[in-house]
């Protein structure tokens, strides 16, 4: 479903797939992930009951995407980009 970036947080919190402007969420067989601009840049990953957050920052836009998609009420564990890319959610 195509949505505005400002509405993405509700989809992320519910771990539902969405497509926004250069931002999207995908549900895999083992988890859920939110990406900025492509699969090469995961912002958040949900796996085994836990949220992981990309600690690497590159631009004002990706920082804005992070704040727009932060799961409501969730504590996150910071991981480097390399660590995030190693988390298999079954896509």
PyMOL commands that place a pseudoatom at each C-alpha (Angstrom):
pseudoatom trace, name=CA, resn=UNK, resi=1, chain=A, elem=C, hetatm=0, pos=[0.000, 0.000, 0.000]
pseudoatom trace, name=CA, resn=UNK, resi=2, chain=A, elem=C, hetatm=0, pos=[1.319, 3.464, -0.947]
pseudoatom trace, name=CA, resn=UNK, resi=3, chain=A, elem=C, hetatm=0, pos=[1.312, 5.913, 1.966]
pseudoatom trace, name=CA, resn=UNK, resi=4, chain=A, elem=C, hetatm=0, pos=[2.844, 9.229, 2.995]
pseudoatom trace, name=CA, resn=UNK, resi=5, chain=A, elem=C, hetatm=0, pos=[6.103, 9.009, 4.956]
pseudoatom trace, name=CA, resn=UNK, resi=6, chain=A, elem=C, hetatm=0, pos=[4.479, 10.731, 7.935]
pseudoatom trace, name=CA, resn=UNK, resi=7, chain=A, elem=C, hetatm=0, pos=[2.025, 7.811, 8.224]
pseudoatom trace, name=CA, resn=UNK, resi=8, chain=A, elem=C, hetatm=0, pos=[4.697, 5.088, 8.148]
pseudoatom trace, name=CA, resn=UNK, resi=9, chain=A, elem=C, hetatm=0, pos=[5.150, 4.743, 11.926]
pseudoatom trace, name=CA, resn=UNK, resi=10, chain=A, elem=C, hetatm=0, pos=[1.768, 3.031, 12.371]
pseudoatom trace, name=CA, resn=UNK, resi=11, chain=A, elem=C, hetatm=0, pos=[2.656, 0.430, 9.735]
pseudoatom trace, name=CA, resn=UNK, resi=12, chain=A, elem=C, hetatm=0, pos=[6.079, -0.161, 11.273]
pseudoatom trace, name=CA, resn=UNK, resi=13, chain=A, elem=C, hetatm=0, pos=[4.668, -0.522, 14.790]
pseudoatom trace, name=CA, resn=UNK, resi=14, chain=A, elem=C, hetatm=0, pos=[2.146, -3.079, 13.469]
pseudoatom trace, name=CA, resn=UNK, resi=15, chain=A, elem=C, hetatm=0, pos=[4.896, -4.689, 11.332]
pseudoatom trace, name=CA, resn=UNK, resi=16, chain=A, elem=C, hetatm=0, pos=[2.782, -4.311, 8.192]
pseudoatom trace, name=CA, resn=UNK, resi=17, chain=A, elem=C, hetatm=0, pos=[4.192, -3.919, 4.664]
pseudoatom trace, name=CA, resn=UNK, resi=18, chain=A, elem=C, hetatm=0, pos=[4.011, -0.435, 3.144]
pseudoatom trace, name=CA, resn=UNK, resi=19, chain=A, elem=C, hetatm=0, pos=[5.476, 1.695, 0.366]
pseudoatom trace, name=CA, resn=UNK, resi=20, chain=A, elem=C, hetatm=0, pos=[6.142, 5.400, 0.868]
pseudoatom trace, name=CA, resn=UNK, resi=21, chain=A, elem=C, hetatm=0, pos=[8.447, 7.973, -0.763]
pseudoatom trace, name=CA, resn=UNK, resi=22, chain=A, elem=C, hetatm=0, pos=[11.918, 6.291, -0.809]
pseudoatom trace, name=CA, resn=UNK, resi=23, chain=A, elem=C, hetatm=0, pos=[10.884, 4.330, 2.270]
pseudoatom trace, name=CA, resn=UNK, resi=24, chain=A, elem=C, hetatm=0, pos=[9.230, 0.923, 2.627]
pseudoatom trace, name=CA, resn=UNK, resi=25, chain=A, elem=C, hetatm=0, pos=[8.554, -1.969, 4.975]
pseudoatom trace, name=CA, resn=UNK, resi=26, chain=A, elem=C, hetatm=0, pos=[8.709, -5.681, 4.097]
pseudoatom trace, name=CA, resn=UNK, resi=27, chain=A, elem=C, hetatm=0, pos=[7.538, -8.727, 5.987]
pseudoatom trace, name=CA, resn=UNK, resi=28, chain=A, elem=C, hetatm=0, pos=[9.659, -11.844, 5.603]
pseudoatom trace, name=CA, resn=UNK, resi=29, chain=A, elem=C, hetatm=0, pos=[9.127, -15.384, 6.837]
pseudoatom trace, name=CA, resn=UNK, resi=30, chain=A, elem=C, hetatm=0, pos=[11.346, -14.736, 9.892]
pseudoatom trace, name=CA, resn=UNK, resi=31, chain=A, elem=C, hetatm=0, pos=[10.907, -11.023, 10.568]
pseudoatom trace, name=CA, resn=UNK, resi=32, chain=A, elem=C, hetatm=0, pos=[10.147, -7.520, 9.351]
pseudoatom trace, name=CA, resn=UNK, resi=33, chain=A, elem=C, hetatm=0, pos=[12.361, -4.715, 8.032]
pseudoatom trace, name=CA, resn=UNK, resi=34, chain=A, elem=C, hetatm=0, pos=[12.082, -1.043, 7.112]
pseudoatom trace, name=CA, resn=UNK, resi=35, chain=A, elem=C, hetatm=0, pos=[14.360, 0.254, 4.358]
pseudoatom trace, name=CA, resn=UNK, resi=36, chain=A, elem=C, hetatm=0, pos=[15.431, 3.704, 3.183]
pseudoatom trace, name=CA, resn=UNK, resi=37, chain=A, elem=C, hetatm=0, pos=[16.042, 3.882, -0.590]
pseudoatom trace, name=CA, resn=UNK, resi=38, chain=A, elem=C, hetatm=0, pos=[16.612, 0.123, -0.949]
pseudoatom trace, name=CA, resn=UNK, resi=39, chain=A, elem=C, hetatm=0, pos=[17.552, -3.150, 0.707]
pseudoatom trace, name=CA, resn=UNK, resi=40, chain=A, elem=C, hetatm=0, pos=[21.112, -1.902, 1.043]
pseudoatom trace, name=CA, resn=UNK, resi=41, chain=A, elem=C, hetatm=0, pos=[20.024, 0.456, 3.868]
pseudoatom trace, name=CA, resn=UNK, resi=42, chain=A, elem=C, hetatm=0, pos=[17.791, -1.113, 6.534]
pseudoatom trace, name=CA, resn=UNK, resi=43, chain=A, elem=C, hetatm=0, pos=[16.588, 1.336, 9.177]
pseudoatom trace, name=CA, resn=UNK, resi=44, chain=A, elem=C, hetatm=0, pos=[14.809, -1.033, 11.565]
pseudoatom trace, name=CA, resn=UNK, resi=45, chain=A, elem=C, hetatm=0, pos=[14.548, -4.809, 11.738]
pseudoatom trace, name=CA, resn=UNK, resi=46, chain=A, elem=C, hetatm=0, pos=[12.229, -6.864, 13.915]
pseudoatom trace, name=CA, resn=UNK, resi=47, chain=A, elem=C, hetatm=0, pos=[13.417, -10.413, 14.551]
pseudoatom trace, name=CA, resn=UNK, resi=48, chain=A, elem=C, hetatm=0, pos=[12.713, -12.871, 17.388]
pseudoatom trace, name=CA, resn=UNK, resi=49, chain=A, elem=C, hetatm=0, pos=[10.675, -10.373, 19.397]
pseudoatom trace, name=CA, resn=UNK, resi=50, chain=A, elem=C, hetatm=0, pos=[13.288, -7.622, 19.274]
pseudoatom trace, name=CA, resn=UNK, resi=51, chain=A, elem=C, hetatm=0, pos=[13.765, -4.373, 17.332]
pseudoatom trace, name=CA, resn=UNK, resi=52, chain=A, elem=C, hetatm=0, pos=[17.168, -3.475, 15.888]
pseudoatom trace, name=CA, resn=UNK, resi=53, chain=A, elem=C, hetatm=0, pos=[18.081, 0.028, 14.713]
pseudoatom trace, name=CA, resn=UNK, resi=54, chain=A, elem=C, hetatm=0, pos=[20.735, 1.039, 12.196]
pseudoatom trace, name=CA, resn=UNK, resi=55, chain=A, elem=C, hetatm=0, pos=[23.311, 3.105, 14.105]
pseudoatom trace, name=CA, resn=UNK, resi=56, chain=A, elem=C, hetatm=0, pos=[25.105, 4.317, 10.958]
pseudoatom trace, name=CA, resn=UNK, resi=57, chain=A, elem=C, hetatm=0, pos=[23.949, 7.708, 9.675]
pseudoatom trace, name=CA, resn=UNK, resi=58, chain=A, elem=C, hetatm=0, pos=[24.617, 9.086, 6.207]
pseudoatom trace, name=CA, resn=UNK, resi=59, chain=A, elem=C, hetatm=0, pos=[22.291, 11.957, 5.448]
pseudoatom trace, name=CA, resn=UNK, resi=60, chain=A, elem=C, hetatm=0, pos=[19.629, 14.281, 6.741]
pseudoatom trace, name=CA, resn=UNK, resi=61, chain=A, elem=C, hetatm=0, pos=[17.070, 12.271, 4.745]
pseudoatom trace, name=CA, resn=UNK, resi=62, chain=A, elem=C, hetatm=0, pos=[17.920, 8.888, 6.278]
pseudoatom trace, name=CA, resn=UNK, resi=63, chain=A, elem=C, hetatm=0, pos=[17.896, 10.487, 9.740]
pseudoatom trace, name=CA, resn=UNK, resi=64, chain=A, elem=C, hetatm=0, pos=[14.434, 11.850, 8.973]
pseudoatom trace, name=CA, resn=UNK, resi=65, chain=A, elem=C, hetatm=0, pos=[13.319, 8.400, 7.759]
pseudoatom trace, name=CA, resn=UNK, resi=66, chain=A, elem=C, hetatm=0, pos=[14.545, 6.934, 11.064]
pseudoatom trace, name=CA, resn=UNK, resi=67, chain=A, elem=C, hetatm=0, pos=[12.465, 9.373, 13.091]
pseudoatom trace, name=CA, resn=UNK, resi=68, chain=A, elem=C, hetatm=0, pos=[9.393, 8.903, 10.865]
pseudoatom trace, name=CA, resn=UNK, resi=69, chain=A, elem=C, hetatm=0, pos=[9.485, 5.120, 11.229]
pseudoatom trace, name=CA, resn=UNK, resi=70, chain=A, elem=C, hetatm=0, pos=[10.626, 4.590, 14.839]
pseudoatom trace, name=CA, resn=UNK, resi=71, chain=A, elem=C, hetatm=0, pos=[8.317, 1.874, 16.248]
pseudoatom trace, name=CA, resn=UNK, resi=72, chain=A, elem=C, hetatm=0, pos=[6.013, 3.392, 18.847]
pseudoatom trace, name=CA, resn=UNK, resi=73, chain=A, elem=C, hetatm=0, pos=[6.956, 2.424, 22.398]
pseudoatom trace, name=CA, resn=UNK, resi=74, chain=A, elem=C, hetatm=0, pos=[9.682, 0.012, 21.301]
pseudoatom trace, name=CA, resn=UNK, resi=75, chain=A, elem=C, hetatm=0, pos=[13.181, -0.194, 22.706]
pseudoatom trace, name=CA, resn=UNK, resi=76, chain=A, elem=C, hetatm=0, pos=[15.761, -0.774, 19.993]
pseudoatom trace, name=CA, resn=UNK, resi=77, chain=A, elem=C, hetatm=0, pos=[19.221, -2.297, 19.958]
pseudoatom trace, name=CA, resn=UNK, resi=78, chain=A, elem=C, hetatm=0, pos=[21.725, -0.315, 17.897]
pseudoatom trace, name=CA, resn=UNK, resi=79, chain=A, elem=C, hetatm=0, pos=[23.652, -2.233, 15.218]
pseudoatom trace, name=CA, resn=UNK, resi=80, chain=A, elem=C, hetatm=0, pos=[26.075, -1.153, 12.512]
pseudoatom trace, name=CA, resn=UNK, resi=81, chain=A, elem=C, hetatm=0, pos=[24.966, -1.326, 8.904]
pseudoatom trace, name=CA, resn=UNK, resi=82, chain=A, elem=C, hetatm=0, pos=[27.046, -4.486, 8.406]
pseudoatom trace, name=CA, resn=UNK, resi=83, chain=A, elem=C, hetatm=0, pos=[25.388, -6.142, 11.421]
pseudoatom trace, name=CA, resn=UNK, resi=84, chain=A, elem=C, hetatm=0, pos=[21.939, -5.116, 10.177]
pseudoatom trace, name=CA, resn=UNK, resi=85, chain=A, elem=C, hetatm=0, pos=[22.608, -6.608, 6.742]
pseudoatom trace, name=CA, resn=UNK, resi=86, chain=A, elem=C, hetatm=0, pos=[23.547, -9.903, 8.414]
pseudoatom trace, name=CA, resn=UNK, resi=87, chain=A, elem=C, hetatm=0, pos=[20.138, -10.258, 10.109]
pseudoatom trace, name=CA, resn=UNK, resi=88, chain=A, elem=C, hetatm=0, pos=[18.069, -12.701, 8.039]
pseudoatom trace, name=CA, resn=UNK, resi=89, chain=A, elem=C, hetatm=0, pos=[14.341, -11.983, 8.046]
pseudoatom trace, name=CA, resn=UNK, resi=90, chain=A, elem=C, hetatm=0, pos=[13.546, -14.477, 5.310]
pseudoatom trace, name=CA, resn=UNK, resi=91, chain=A, elem=C, hetatm=0, pos=[12.969, -12.226, 2.332]
for i in range(1, 91): cmd.bond("trace and resi %d" % i, "trace and resi %d" % (i + 1))
show_as sticks, trace
zoom trace
